Amino acid sequence: MDECKMLRLQNGGELAYVEYGSATGPPVLFFHGGPSSRTMAQLTDTAARELGVKIISADRPGIRDSTFQPNRKLVDWPEIVESASDLPAAQRFEANRPICDSAENWNRVCRGDQLK
């Protein structure tokens, strides 16, 4: 599952991502730190297989194969992640333990708002 895949974003850019772990497991979104890229999640592959989860790890804009977005701010990231809800595997998100069953709720977690 090391193959780079691309997702077209609403802003016209592309988000590069890769999947690790179980091909059929529930998805867990992995966000790399800097300086790093989507391949940082390769470190989770063995544990993810043992736990039966699929790790979806994307490059942040301007990193490796994802489109650079000039003037992007940290607070723009949740909207980009919301686009990841278009991924076939991303039906349910888990972020910092709260279960997020929609991209809207994911954005709420990122903003610190209450979940619906």
N, C-alpha and C positions, 0 to 999 in steps of 0.2 A: 504494500500500500504506500510506496514512496513516490508515486506518480503525482506531479504537480497538476492541479486542476485550476481552472479559471472561472470566476463568477463575474458577470457584467453587473456593475453597480448602477443605481438610478442616476448618478451624476455623469455616466458615460465612461467612467474608469473601469479598471478590472482589479479584482481581488484574487490573488494567488493563494491557494490553500492546498493542504495535503491531509490525508487521513491515516491514522495509526490505530493499533489495537484491533478489536474485533470488528469485522466488516458488517456484522449484523446487530451489534450492540447498540444500546441507547447512546445518543451523541453527547459529548462533553466538549464545550468550546475551550480551547487552550489559547491564551494570549501571551505571546513572547514579550520579554522585556528588551531593553536595548543595551548594548548593540547586539542584536540577534535577529533571527528570522524564524519562519514557520518550522524549519527543521529542528529547532530546539526541542520540539515535542517528541522527536524520535526517542528521547530519553525515557518517555513514558510508555513506549510500545509494549514491552514485555509485561509490565504491571497492568496495562489496559487490557491486554489479551487475557491475563489471569482473572481480572475482574469482569471481563465480558463487556467492556464499554468501548465505544468508538471515539477516538480523539480527533477533533477537527481543528487544525491549526492553520491560521491565515497569516500572511505577511501583512504588516501594517503598510499603509500607503507610502510609496517611495522606497520600500525595502524589497530587495531582490526583484521579483517579477510583478509585484503590485504597482499599479500606476501611481506616479508621484502626484500629489495634490498641493499646489502652491497655496500658501496662507492657511493651511489646515491647522486647527487647534485641537487640543486634547479633548475638548467637549464635543468635537465632531465624531469621535470614535463610536459612540452608541448608535448613531444613524447608519454608520457603515456596517456595524454588527447586525443591525436590523435587516440589512440586505442579505445577510447570511441566512436569514429565515427562509430565503428562497432555495437554499440547498435542500435536495431531496431528503437528506438524512436528518436535517435539523427541524424536528417537530417539537422538541422540548429542550429547554436550556437549563443548566444548573450552574449558578454563578455564586461563589462564596457561600454556599449552602442553601440560600433560598431557592426554591424551585420556581422557575419562570416558564410558564406554559405558553407564552407568546412573546413576540418581539417587542410589543408595547410594554409588557411587564419587564423585559430585559432593560429597556430604556429607563424605566422607573427605578430599577435597582442602581443603574449607573448614575442617575441623578440624585439618588438617596430618597426618592419618594416612596410612599406606601404602595404595596402591591394590591391589585384589585382582588 
